[in-house]
């Protein structure tokens, strides 16, 4: 292999799922295009931008066509896994490709993203919400992480576009009171080391994925449709199968929080979220001791739901139970393919939390952190 070939960077497909988000696209898409252009210019690699419209009624496809996007011949995700379609070669002389795929009906976040991965052609996929502003230099640092063949995904440092406060950073995985805990955060001290920054999950709003691994693992699970916990479940699946998920604070984005989900009825969103959290546990929690703890806490939470003013938890539990045959099938599949135990995954984050260069915090202890440069 020549020196020139060794320096070629992998191409990136930027996939943006959207549902009735025309106002958001018109606001945030320019930042995505600017970041893609900078990566293409500095790396010579191909960059594609692919918008997946999830049955919008706000004329999003018409707007995309008016702004230079062409409709792509789309395929379902299962078809793409066996089609033999290979990524386009890096270093192509093409300019950034602008394409879109449309769903005839609303399919929800996970299935819409899966269609984007099916239509993507580059080896790396940068998955970006339609309400996310991407900093110009965000792509190259994420790409560097994939020099390690064990990396499944790498995610950005995220700031609230309204307040400027940090709202997305590295996440620590643990187990307590019957549930896998995934929302405790950490940051690296100014005197940073060179050890990797692992994260229990890569948030689907601004994370890069190895497309081949994503496809081979089956993508976002349709059991969790229409939204919530898809990215957590997929990341934990990757951890259990022997891959890693990392956090790269060099890559920053700004997020207009809950711009899409916020349009929906809050109680309905909460019930779906609680249901999917249970499904996630029932698929992946294989350690018998931890599973027993989970079931005991689940019984307690269900019985006390009315007292805790959370009657929707009962409805969420029954909704998850209705999917038990499919959950059992997925559980068996993941048990057969797991290369790490639950405790081995949690041990990785115990060691991360004990490092001198890492500060772990929760919402009540959040350290003072600087924002991204403007």
N, C-alpha and C positions, 0 to 999 in steps of 0.2 A: 504493500500500500504506500502510495506516495505521500510526501509531507503535506501537499495541498489537500489530498483526500482526507487525511487525518484531521485537518482543521475545519472541515465542513461541519456545520452545526445542523442538528435535526430540524426539519420543518415543523411548523406549528399550525394546527387548525384551531381557530378561536370560535367556540360554539356558544351562541347566545339564545337560550330559550325565552320566549315571550308570550304573554297572554294579555290582550287588550292593553298593551304597554307602549302604544305609539308615542305618547308624550315623553315617556322615559327613554325610549330609543333615540328620539330626536335630541334629547338632552345629553345622553351619555355615550352614544355610539361614536361621536368624533374622538373621544379619548381612546377608545378601543382601536380605532383605525390609526391614530397617531402612534400608539404603542406598537402595533403590528408593523407599521412602516419603519419605525426606528430599529426594531429587531431585524427586519429584512435588510435594511441598509447596512447595519453593523456586522451581520453574520453571513449575509449572502444566501440564507436559507429561505425556502418558500414559506409564505404565510397566507392562509386562507381565512376568511371570515364567513361564518355560516350562521344565519339566523333561523331558528326553528319556531315557526308561528303555531301556537297551540289553539287553533280554532278561534282566533280573534274576530270580533265584530266591529273593530274600529278602523278598518281599512288599512291595517298594517302592511299586507302584501302589496297593495297599490303604492303605498309610500316607499316601500323598499325598491320597487321597480323604477319609480321616479328618481331614486337616488343611486342608480347604477347596479342594483342587485338583479341577478337573474335566477329564475326558479330552477332548482336542481331536481333531477330525477331521483326521487327518494326510494329507500327500501326499508322494510322493517328490520329491527335489530337482529332477530334470529336468522333472517336471510343473510345478513351481512357477515355473520360469523363463519359461514361456510361458502361464501361466494368466491373467495380467492382474490378479491380486489385488493391490490397492494397500494401502499402509500406512494404518492408521487415522489420522484427523486428530489432530494435537497439540492439547492443550488440551481434550480430551474430558472430560466430567463423570464418566466412569466411574472407579471406584476401581481400584487395582492388580488386574489380571487374573491369576488363578492357574490355570494349565493344565498338562497333561502329555501327552506322546506316548509310546507304547510300541512298541518293536520286538518282533516275535514271536520273532525269533532274534537272537543276538548279532552285531552288524555291525561292531564296532570303533569307535574314536574318531572318525575322519574322517567316515564315513558317518552316524554318529549325530548329529554336529554339523550336517551338511548337512540332515538331517531337521528339526533345530531351526530352522535358517535358513529352511527352506521353510515352516514353520508360523508363524514370527514375522511380526508385522504392522507393526512400527515401523521407521522409516528407519535407526536405529542398533541394532546388536546387541552387547550386552556378554556375551561368552562367558566363563563362569566354571566352573572345575572344582568337583566336589562336595566337594573337600577344601580349599577356599579360604575364608578369612574375609575379608569385604570391609569396609573401614573406612567409616564412615557417609558421609563426604564424598567418596568416591572417584569418583562418576559424573560430576558436573558438570565437573570439569577435563578429563576425557577428551572429553566432548561438545564443549567449546570448540575442540578441535583440528580438528573437522570444518567449521569456518567456512572453512577452506582447502579448496577443491574437489579439490585434488590428493591429499589424505590418504585412504589406503585403510584404515589401522588405527592405533590408538594403544594402547599397553600400559602397565601399571602398574609401580610399584616394588614388589618382592615381598620379604617377610621370612619366614624359617623360623619357623613357629609354635612350634617346640620350643625352639630355641636363641636366637631373636631376631635372628640374624645375617642380613644382607642376602644374598639368593640369586637375585634377579632385578633387573636394571637395564638401561640402554641397552646394545645390542650392536653391536660394530664388525664390518663385513664386510671380508674381505681374501682374498688367494689366496697360498698357499705350499705347497711340497712336494706339488704335484699336486692339492690340494683347496681348496675354498672354506672359509674359516675363519669361523665365525659365533659363537663363544662367548667372544671377548675382550670384556670389559666396560669401561664408562666411567661416570664420575659427573661432575656439574657442580660447580665450586667454589662456595663460599658467596657470592662476589661474582658472581652469575650474570648473563649477558647476555640478550639478547632473541632471539637466533638459535634456530631450531628444533633440537630434539634428535632427530636421525634415528636409526633403529635398523634393523639388517639384517633382523630378524624380530620379529614380535609373538607372544609365547608364547601358545598357545591356552588356557592356564589362567586368565588374567585380562587380556583385551584386548578392545577395542571395535572393531567393523568397520562400514564403510559397507555396508549390506545390499544395496543395488542393485549396487554394484561387485562384491561377493562373488558374487552370483548370476550376473552377466554374465561373470565370470571362470571360473565353473564350480565354485566352492567347493573344499573339500579333495579332493585327487586320490584316487580309489579304488585306484589302483595301489599306494598306500602303506598300504593296509589290512593289518592291523588297528590299528597304532599306530606312532608315532614319525616325525618329520621332516615331518609334514603341515603344521604351522604355518610351518616354515622354508621349505619348497617354495612354499607359497602366497604368503608374503611376498616371496620372491625373484621369483616370477612377477609380482607387483604392481610391484616395482622395475623389472623389465625392460620392463613394459608402460607405464611412464611415471608411475606413482603413487609415493607416498611412504608410509613407515611411521615413526611417531614414538614416542618414549618420553616419558612425563609423570610425573616423580617426585612431583608433587603428589597423585597418586592412589596409594594404598597398599593392599596386601593382605597377608595372612599365609597361608602355604601349609604344609599338613601333607604333606611331600614323599613322593612315590611311594606313596601310600596304596593306589592301585588296581593299578598296574603291579607294585608290590612283592609282590603275591600270586602272580605268575606265576614260572615257572622262569627263573632268571637267564640261563642259556645260551641259551634260546629267545629271550628278550627281546633279548639282545645280537646274535644272528644277524639278527633282524628289523631292528634298528636299523642294522646295517652294510649290509644289503641295501637299505634305503630310502635311506641316504646315497648309495649308488652310483646308484640310480634317479634321485635328485634331480640329481646331476651329469650324468648322461647325457641328461636332458631339457633342462637349462638351460645347460650349458657350451658356448657356441657359438663362442667365440674359438678359432681353430685352434691357435694357439700354446699357450694354456692347456689345451686338450683334449689335445694331444700330451703335455704334461707330466703331466696326470692319468693317461693310459693307461700311460706309462712307470712312474710310481709304483705304479699298480695292479698291473702285472706284477711289480714288485719285491716288493710287499706280499703278493701271492698266493704267490709262490715261497718267501718266507721265513716264511710264516705258521706252519708247524710249529716253526721255530726260535724264533719269538717267542712260542711257547706260545699261539697264537691260531688253531688249526685251523678254528674256526668261520668265519673270514674266507673260506676257500675255499668252504664251503657257502653263505655269503651271496652270494659272487660268482656262483656257478652259479645260485642262486635268482633273482638279478637278470637274468642272461642268459636265463633261461626266459621272462622278460617282455619281451624285446627287441623283438618286433614292436609291442606296445602302446607301448613306450617310444619307438620310432622315430616312431610316429604322433603322440605328444604332442610330441616334439622338433620335428617339422616345424611343428606348429601354433604352438608358442611362437616359433620362428624367424620365422614369418610375421607374428606379432603384436607382436614386440619393438620398442620405441621407444628403448631404451637398450642399449648393448653391455655385456658383462661388465665391461670395463675402465672404462666410464663409471660403473657402479654402484660399483666399488671406489674410484674417484676421489672420489666423494662422501664416503666414509668416511676417505680420506686427508686431505681438507680438514677434516673434523670432528675428527679426531685431532690436527691441528695447531693447533686453536683454543686461545686462552689460557684460556678458561673451562672447558675439558674436561680431565679426568685419565683416561687410559686405563690399565687394569691387568689383570693376570691373577690366577689363584689364588694365586700366590706373592708377588705384590706388592700385595695388596689393601690400600687405604688405610683408615684408621679412619673409619667412617661411623656416623652416629647413626641409631637406629631410629625407627619411627613413634611418635607420641604414643599413649599408652594411653588 
